[in-house]
Amino acid sequence: MTETTLAAPQTSPGTIPGLRGIAADWASDQRAFKHVSWGKAMMWIFLLSDTFIFSCFLLSYMTARMSTTVPWPNPSEVFALNLGGKHIPLILIAIMTFILISSSGTMAMAVNFGYRRDRAKTAALMLATAAFGATFVGMQAFEWTKLIMEGVRPWGNPWGAPQFGACFFMITGFHGTHVTIGVIFLIAVARKVWRGDFDVERRGFFTSRRGYYEIVEIMGLYWHFVDLVWVFIFAFFYLW
Amino acid sequence: MTNAAVHVEGQATQHALHAYAHDGVASGATHAKGQQHPIKLYLVVWGWLFVLSTCSYLVDFFGIHGHLRWSLILLFMVLKAGLIVAVFMHMAWERLALAYAILLPPVLVLVFVGIMVFESDYTHLLRVMFFAPAS
């Protein structure tokens, strides 16, 4: 296990490495993505389209914030919490960030154990990921409740530019939806892993296709993407 | 095997045969092996993501302002995003044909960002000139 594919790009006869490989792969008059299954390629393409959706949200937020003449509410203060008598800025968001990063870590290891065909560890790590994800959504629900109680609405808030609420609910709401779907997806795949579907190559309920442990990696791509989007939301919405 | 499965199989056979002939040796081998890296690699990346997140939180905690704040936020953001995509999503080990197809299009969003910066500056100017609250 020490000598892994770290240094070795998966080469095989007929494929050219490096930059020349891009032209060769795309011009091969065959599939452009060599060594990548259709499932993985399609997940990447879906994630690319999702990137554009979140880009548009963040861009509209940027436009609203740059064009308003009213001062923007200070997120550091808006998302501050009083913990143990102390006023700590942005602490809830920081904890949520660490939780989501931890879930990404357990997911990455689940993918690894999946390819080693370690059924129990894969399922356990995936369920841990789902638990982190559910915790994240729970904290987001708490955050929403707190802000709504303080009077934040999509059309106004007590602290400044009225667009703040619309941007906040739209961006975090869409991200939270992605996390929720991810948790459901995780539990569904973890169940299949635990049942041994991918060891006996049992056929899928909808697709009638044989399952492989690769679905854990495809699932992982989605989950890491959710974490990735949070990195950008954290930077642009909460810290900026 | 159920009837439905047989039916789907029948339809899919030709396609599947084609695909398998296509994949041949190459894909068969990678499927069996998959992405295999030592667990330690993931733990190290995990640790770095924690460090970087703490750094970006500290930027806010210590109330750094101005250009230093924005450049630090962007730096930590790009580093975190890079680690996640390269290692956790295994993009570092994919062929460049896929990596460029997926990673280049989002970069073009920066053009959109540029357009909207000009647009919002213009809107802001108009608001200041014509809709400034009479105080």
Interface residues (C-beta under 8 A of the other chain):
Chain A: M1 T2 T4 T5 L6 P9 Q10 S12 P13 G14 T15 G18 L19 G21 I22 D25 W26 Q30 R31 A32 F33 K34 H35 V36 S37 A41 W44 I45 L47 L48 T51 F52 S55 L59 M62 T63 A64 M66 S67 T68 T69 S76 P89 L90 A94 T97 F98 I101 S102 S104 G105 M107 A108 M109 V111 N112 G114 Y115 R116 R203 S208 Y212 Y213 E214 E217 G220 L221 H224 F225 D227 L228 V231 F232 F234 A235 Y238 L239 W240
Chain B: M1 A4 A5 V8 E9 H22 V25 A26 S27 A29 T30 H31 K33 G34 Q35 Q36 H37 P38 I39 L41 Y42 L43 V45 W46 L49 F50 S53 S56 Y57 V59 D60 F61 G63 W70 I73 L74 F76 M77 K80 A81 I84 V85 V87 F88 M89 H90 W93 E94 R95 L96 A97 L98 Y100 A101 I102 P105 P106 V109 F112 V113 M116 V117 E119 S120 D121 T123 H124 R127 V128 F131 A132 P133
